[in-house]
Amino acid sequence: MEDAVPYRSPHFYQLGADAQSALVKRSVVIKGHKTSISLEDIFWAALRHIALDQNTTISEIVARIDAKRNGSTRSSAIRQYIMAD
């Protein structure tokens, strides 16, 4: 496994002039079920860093967030989790 990468808030990742803020849809597995999540690239990057730092997978991070969300969409809950950290 790669060396742990320190977590950096989404504010650390500045989108360049050529970067787009369009949503990127990716699949994750939650409780054995594959589901799609749409997030901006900056949030996917933050999730990757959190997963590396915690020596786990993005799917596991999302499953933990999902278990604690109340009423918000999964994507919104992930954004809130990342911004609160």
N, C-alpha and C positions, 0 to 999 in steps of 0.2 A: 504494500500500500504506500501511496505517496506520503511525504511528510505532511503533518497537519498544517493547514493553512489558517492563519488567524482570521476570525470572523470580522467582517467589515460591514457596516450598515449599508443599505442601498445608496445612501448619499455619497459613499466612497466611489462608487462606480459612475463616473460621469459619461453620459452618452455623447459621443462625438457628433459632429455636424452631419456625418453620413449615416449615423445610426438611426434606426426607426424605433418608435415606442409601440409598435404594433404588438398585439397579443401573440404569444407563442403557445401552441397547444401541445402538451406532452402527456404521456400516459404514465400513471403510477398504479401500484397495487396496494389496496387498502383492505385488510382482512380477507385476503385471497381473491379479491375482485379487482379487475383492471378498470380504471376510470380515467377519463381525460380531464385535465385542468388547463385553463388558459390563464397565463400570467405574462407580464412584460418580461423581457429578457433580463432586466436588472434584478428582478425578484428570483428568477431561476438561478442566476449567478450567486445571489445571497444564500439561497437554499443549498447549493452545492458546497459553499464554504462552511455553512453550519453543519452539514452532514460530514464533511471531512474533519472538521474540528471535533465533532462528537463521535467520530469513528463509526458512523452508521450510514444508512442510505436515505436518499431523499424520500422514498416511499415511507420509511419508518418515521421520519420527521412529520410528513404530511398526515400519517395515521394518528400521531399524537395530537397534532393540531385539530384534526377532524373530531377526535373523541371529546375535545373540550369546547367545541364551538356551540353557540346557542343561537340558532335562528339566522345567522349570517350565511352567505354563500361560502363554499369552500375556498374559492379564490380570495374573497375578502378576508376570511379568517387567516389565511396564509400571509397576506399583506400586513394585517394588523400584528401578527406574531413577529414578523421581521422588523417592522417599524418600532415595536415596543422594546425590542431587544437592544 
